[in-house]
Amino acid sequence: MSTGFYTQRSGCLMRILLLSIAVIVGAWLLPGIDVDSVWAVLLTAVVISLLNNLLRPILIVITLPVTAITLGLFLFVINAVIILLASGLVSGFHVDNFWSALLFSLVLTAVNYLLEWPNKYINRQQFTEAPKPPESDTDDEGFTPYEEIKD
């Protein structure tokens, strides 16, 4: 069982906090995105997280042929649709158009990647080499007991 940073009880809250920071950065960088308050940022993070967990898999299955033809690039459109849905559900979060939502989803992805990057190195298990068998385990002909062929 993994003992990583996000598998603890506070993992869900940390993901929401990181997504909230990403929403703030995206709203600060892009002109077509507006967030009215801190509560709107937190609610936006929760709604985007819920939509990503509940609706995104359904949309991916429905649009699988288009996603396969576009080599996965259609997933960006699905992300933009989720951002637009979140904009419709959260009153303090405003997205001007589809292209703003598409750019916002790219910024969210990049910021989330950068914020979650240190988690890859927290509590990382170190793999050690398997112990080598001692040299005295060979018989007269130089075979180990597992390699010996009996007639």
Beta strands, then each sheet from edge to edge (+ up, - down):
strand 1: 33-35
strand 2: 93-95
sheet 1: 1+ 2-
end
